[in-house]
């Protein structure tokens, strides 16, 4: 009876004992899915799902090495971040290409013109206006003093128009340069140079 009691007590103590020492060549102690879930703040079902998907290698029945759990979860998060960044970059590229097609169609349908072409038309109109107003004083009066007064007033108007046109032209040029820079940046893929914080940056490990 004494031997049976001692043997039963020994078996019960072994079952309730904490995880043993590191037996996985640097992969930490063996823990259950419940403990792994508490460690990662997820559910035990999520741990088992990640094991089935190959992110966390299982050891026997509902047992995992601690290091495998941590590194597997880090690999999963890194992979998710890379996918999200690639998706965002691809979306920007698609938007830029759609915008480019839209602008080409608008130009082809004569609903839109190039900025340089529009500015050339404005410059031609200003030149025509200046040429037509050059003879205005002589057409209005023969009084030389009055002609000079008219010429001064007309020249002031022309200079103001020229200044405004130059200012608007610079604004248009700056806007176009900024738009081209944005389009160029949108066409680049992002996230390719970020370091991987996991010890093993590869894909999921086979269970």
QUIURRA-V8285 format. One record per helix or strand of 2 or more residues. SS is the DSSP state (alpha for helix, beta for strand). FROM is the first residue (numbers start at 1). LEN is the number of residues. If there is no record, write none. Layout:
{{SS FROM LEN} {SS FROM LEN}}
This chain:
{{alpha 2 15} {beta 30 2} {alpha 33 8} {alpha 44 9} {beta 64 2} {alpha 66 43} {alpha 115 20} {alpha 136 5} {alpha 144 43}}
